Amino acid sequence: MGKKLTKLIDVKSIVTFILTGVFAYLSVTGVVSGQEFLSVFIMIISFYFGTQTGKREAEENKKEDGADEGNDR
């Protein structure tokens, strides 16, 4: 559980949560329309999950490459 919390608290995650909170507040107070909030929110969440997926795939490829190098010997 500690590792998951540590991974959650990185710069990208903090920025994502702050931006989500700010735009939710702006939407509730009427500064930003619901449609504008939805557009920005989708963009933020897509970026967040896209970078998380990319990071996970890079780690998996790195592990596979290390396993392949061990088999070549």
C-alpha positions as MATLAB code, in Angstrom:
seq = 'MGKKLTKLIDVKSIVTFILTGVFAYLSVTGVVSGQEFLSVFIMIISFYFGTQTGKREAEENKKEDGADEGNDR';
ca = [
       0.000    0.000    0.000;
       2.893    2.372    0.730;
       4.328    1.933   -2.773;
       0.980    2.748   -4.370;
       0.684    5.906   -2.278;
       4.238    6.906   -3.180;
       3.548    6.400   -6.884;
       0.325    8.403   -6.570;
       2.173   11.374   -5.114;
       4.327   12.430   -8.022;
       4.305   15.748   -9.839;
       2.001   14.671  -12.676;
      -0.534   13.237  -10.247;
      -0.514   16.321   -8.055;
      -0.936   18.628  -11.057;
      -3.779   16.459  -12.376;
      -5.639   16.535   -9.056;
      -5.137   20.284   -8.612;
      -6.310   21.086  -12.138;
      -9.339   18.846  -11.710;
     -10.231   20.596   -8.454;
      -9.747   24.075   -9.908;
     -11.840   23.404  -12.972;
     -14.549   21.717  -10.898;
     -14.665   24.814   -8.666;
     -14.775   27.159  -11.666;
     -17.584   25.113  -13.181;
     -19.643   25.095   -9.967;
     -19.212   28.856   -9.496;
     -20.236   29.489  -13.108;
     -16.943   30.969  -14.308;
     -16.513   28.062  -16.736;
     -19.431   26.420  -18.541;
     -20.128   22.734  -18.122;
     -19.053   22.063  -21.699;
     -15.738   23.853  -21.201;
     -15.149   21.943  -17.970;
     -15.863   18.643  -19.673;
     -13.456   19.403  -22.535;
     -10.612   20.386  -20.202;
     -11.305   17.532  -17.782;
     -11.221   14.920  -20.554;
      -7.944   16.368  -21.824;
      -6.371   16.306  -18.335;
      -7.515   12.770  -17.547;
      -6.455   11.496  -20.985;
      -2.993   12.967  -20.502;
      -2.704   11.514  -17.004;
      -3.746    7.989  -17.940;
      -1.807    8.132  -21.215;
       1.422    8.937  -19.403;
       0.740    6.262  -16.787;
       0.133    3.658  -19.491;
       3.265    4.725  -21.367;
       5.344    4.480  -18.215;
       3.970    1.008  -17.445;
       4.664   -0.228  -20.990;
       8.227    1.143  -20.865;
       8.849   -0.700  -17.595;
       7.464   -3.940  -19.054;
       9.639   -3.595  -22.167;
      12.680   -2.947  -20.013;
      11.989   -6.109  -18.013;
      11.491   -8.130  -21.209;
      14.720   -6.788  -22.699;
      16.586   -7.759  -19.542;
      15.110  -11.255  -19.672;
      16.016  -11.599  -23.353;
      19.621  -10.598  -22.708;
      19.924  -13.311  -20.093;
      18.760  -15.922  -22.605;
      21.322  -14.915  -25.236;
      24.287  -16.087  -23.184;
];
